[in-house]
Amino acid sequence: LRSEKLAAIGSLAAGVAHEINNPAAIIRGNVEILLMGIPAGAEGREEAEEILKQTERVSLITGNLLAFAREQAIHPAPVAIPGLLEEILAQVSHQAPLAGVCIERRLRADLPPVLGDGERLRQVFTNIVLNAVQAMDGQGELILEGEREAGFVTITVRDSGCGIPPELREKIFNPFFTTKKRGTGLGLSISYGIVKAHGGDISVES
């Protein structure tokens, strides 16, 4: 049922994204032309820059819609998950404050590489780690665990945030569901599709 719902919504999302992209591109192009004729500090410059910023946000949203809608093309190669997680932790600090977050690594030393698409898996773990950090509002403990279980590598991302109420747990992988003030609700839906395309599983506990 979930797969059928994701496919149906994906078709709708792709159509909407394409329709929005065309006028958004025209708006962006015209604003860029306007900005070329408005000197720094002049009246209207700040407003024009804000329009450009918001059209970039529209492009990001439609890009996420298209990423969610398309079949996830997987290009498998050996991926060392601990190294990938370290790269993500270094990058996440640019998107969310980590100064007050204690990071604990419990990744087994003999954790083998997995056969997967490194960039797609980067997208998955970035979404999950970023969600964990944001759930703690800059203060708390982030634990990354890695185990070998029956031919699979199991990665657990655990945070000391507020948790997820039972009535929301079944919804968090649904497209467009979000509890954030600024969010499209597509990050975990896209992650769900990527993990399933790898023959893996993704779940939540609270």
Phi, psi and omega per residue, in radians:
L1 nan -0.754 3.130
R2 -1.081 -0.759 -3.133
S3 -1.086 -0.737 3.125
E4 -1.125 -0.701 3.141
K5 -1.152 -0.745 3.125
L6 -1.091 -0.692 3.141
A7 -1.141 -0.752 -3.128
A8 -1.140 -0.806 3.140
I9 -1.181 -0.589 3.115
G10 -1.063 -0.735 3.114
S11 -1.093 -0.770 3.112
L12 -1.122 -0.773 -3.108
A13 -1.068 -0.727 -3.131
A14 -1.096 -0.759 3.129
G15 -1.102 -0.776 3.129
V16 -1.105 -0.768 -3.118
A17 -1.052 -0.778 3.139
H18 -1.100 -0.727 -3.124
E19 -1.146 -0.652 -3.123
I20 -1.305 -0.604 -3.064
N21 -1.024 -0.692 -3.068
N22 -1.121 -0.965 3.104
P23 -1.123 -0.580 3.136
A24 -1.111 -0.682 3.128
A25 -1.158 -0.656 3.113
I26 -1.163 -0.775 3.104
I27 -1.044 -0.825 -3.112
R28 -1.073 -0.785 -3.140
G29 -1.055 -0.742 -3.132
N30 -1.214 -0.639 3.102
V31 -1.150 -0.698 3.101
E32 -1.071 -0.671 3.080
I33 -1.134 -0.761 3.110
L34 -1.044 -0.761 -3.112
L35 -1.096 -0.536 3.115
M36 -1.108 -0.453 -3.116
G37 -1.772 0.042 3.135
I38 -1.946 1.966 -3.134
P39 -1.182 2.751 3.121
A40 -1.021 2.335 3.119
G41 1.514 -0.167 -3.118
A42 -1.299 2.774 3.127
E43 -1.100 2.318 3.132
G44 1.611 -0.232 -3.126
R45 -1.116 -0.790 -3.102
E46 -1.103 -0.721 -3.136
E47 -1.154 -0.707 3.132
A48 -1.146 -0.680 3.103
E49 -1.120 -0.636 3.120
E50 -1.175 -0.677 3.088
I51 -1.074 -0.779 3.133
L52 -1.071 -0.741 3.132
K53 -1.054 -0.724 -3.111
Q54 -1.283 -0.556 3.068
T55 -1.193 -0.553 3.061
E56 -1.159 -0.627 3.088
R57 -1.158 -0.697 3.082
V58 -1.042 -0.757 3.136
S59 -1.082 -0.673 3.113
L60 -1.123 -0.744 -3.141
I61 -1.124 -0.816 -3.131
T62 -1.168 -0.582 3.067
G63 -1.093 -0.712 3.094
N64 -1.144 -0.677 3.100
L65 -1.051 -0.777 -3.123
L66 -1.200 -0.640 3.095
A67 -1.115 -0.671 3.114
F68 -1.189 -0.682 -3.007
A69 -1.307 -0.619 -3.014
R70 -1.364 2.713 3.024
E71 -1.116 2.340 -3.104
Q72 -1.331 1.914 3.113
A73 -1.395 2.110 -3.089
I74 -1.845 2.237 3.084
H75 -2.021 1.577 -2.970
P76 -1.271 2.475 3.032
A77 -2.779 2.801 3.119
P78 -1.087 2.276 -3.131
V79 -2.187 2.146 3.069
A80 -1.492 1.852 -3.034
I81 -1.110 -0.750 -3.140
P82 -0.998 -0.747 3.123
G83 -1.135 -0.691 3.110
L84 -1.090 -0.744 3.132
L85 -1.123 -0.662 3.111
E86 -1.103 -0.728 3.106
E87 -1.089 -0.717 -3.122
I88 -1.146 -0.747 3.123
L89 -1.055 -0.662 3.113
A90 -1.162 -0.590 -3.100
Q91 -1.463 -0.592 -3.094
V92 -1.076 -0.503 -3.127
S93 -1.062 -0.352 3.091
H94 -1.400 -0.301 -3.083
Q95 -1.860 -0.424 -3.128
A96 -2.610 2.515 -3.099
P97 -1.183 2.318 3.135
L98 -2.002 -0.023 -3.045
A99 -1.008 -0.662 -3.111
G100 -1.670 0.186 -3.096
V101 -1.855 2.179 3.060
C102 -1.541 2.102 -3.100
I103 -1.798 2.139 3.118
E104 -2.040 2.259 -3.124
R105 -1.848 2.149 3.093
R106 -2.163 0.925 -3.087
L107 -1.726 2.139 -3.121
R108 -1.012 2.425 -3.105
A109 -1.122 -0.511 -3.092
D110 -1.679 0.376 3.134
L111 -1.112 2.084 -3.071
P112 -1.380 2.769 3.020
P113 -1.110 2.660 3.058
V114 -1.863 2.653 3.089
L115 -1.540 1.890 -3.085
G116 -2.882 -3.125 3.126
D117 -1.606 1.911 -3.047
G118 -0.985 -0.750 -3.095
E119 -1.233 -0.650 3.100
R120 -1.168 -0.746 3.123
L121 -1.168 -0.586 3.048
R122 -1.047 -0.731 3.120
Q123 -1.065 -0.759 -3.135
V124 -1.085 -0.952 -3.051
F125 -1.209 -0.535 3.067
T126 -1.116 -0.791 3.104
N127 -0.997 -0.821 -3.051
I128 -1.227 -0.792 3.139
V129 -1.114 -0.744 3.133
L130 -1.106 -0.743 3.084
N131 -1.042 -0.727 -3.131
A132 -1.100 -0.792 -3.130
V133 -1.135 -0.765 -3.132
Q134 -1.144 -0.533 -3.139
A135 -1.183 -0.324 -3.096
M136 -1.725 -0.055 -3.130
D137 0.918 0.693 3.025
G138 1.451 -0.022 -3.129
Q139 -2.364 2.163 3.092
G140 2.660 -2.812 -3.080
E141 -2.177 2.255 3.090
L142 -1.968 2.122 -3.107
I143 -2.038 2.225 3.089
L144 -1.957 2.066 -3.104
E145 -2.041 2.528 3.105
G146 -2.447 2.228 -3.119
E147 -2.354 2.792 2.957
R148 -1.747 2.208 -3.120
E149 -2.442 1.926 3.023
A150 0.847 0.876 3.082
G151 1.483 -0.007 3.118
F152 -2.018 2.703 2.914
V153 -1.727 2.139 -3.125
T154 -1.880 2.108 3.115
I155 -1.942 2.256 3.092
T156 -2.036 2.250 3.053
V157 -1.929 2.032 -3.038
R158 -2.110 2.352 3.100
D159 -2.242 2.844 -3.134
S160 -1.789 0.575 3.139
G161 -1.359 -2.820 -3.004
C162 -1.329 -0.188 -3.117
G163 1.450 3.123 -3.095
I164 -2.168 2.120 3.134
P165 -1.034 2.605 -3.099
P166 -0.933 -0.670 -3.071
E167 -1.241 -0.241 3.141
L168 -1.743 -0.306 -3.033
R169 -1.090 -0.607 -3.134
E170 -1.307 -0.207 -3.028
K171 -1.804 -0.235 -2.906
I172 -1.185 -0.345 3.076
F173 -1.649 0.020 3.100
N174 -1.315 2.427 3.108
P175 -1.091 2.463 3.080
F176 1.274 0.071 3.070
F177 -1.543 2.174 3.094
T178 -2.662 2.622 3.030
T179 -1.866 0.058 -3.134
K180 -1.518 2.609 3.101
K181 -1.207 -0.635 3.120
R182 -2.120 1.688 3.141
G183 -2.985 2.634 -3.122
T184 -1.616 -0.265 -3.098
G185 1.281 0.410 -3.109
L186 -1.941 -0.262 -3.056
G187 -0.988 -0.881 -3.104
L188 -1.333 -0.487 3.052
S189 -1.125 -0.779 3.107
I190 -1.114 -0.739 3.123
S191 -1.057 -0.733 3.124
Y192 -1.015 -0.828 -3.137
G193 -1.093 -0.708 -3.133
I194 -1.141 -0.800 -3.116
V195 -1.116 -0.746 3.123
K196 -1.112 -0.658 3.122
A197 -1.137 -0.420 3.081
H198 -1.485 -0.036 -3.073
G199 1.358 0.345 -3.125
G200 -1.832 -2.944 -3.126
D201 -2.426 2.597 3.123
I202 -2.393 2.347 -3.096
S203 -2.611 2.967 -3.109
V204 -2.280 2.487 2.996
E205 -2.279 2.698 3.116
S206 -2.519 nan nan
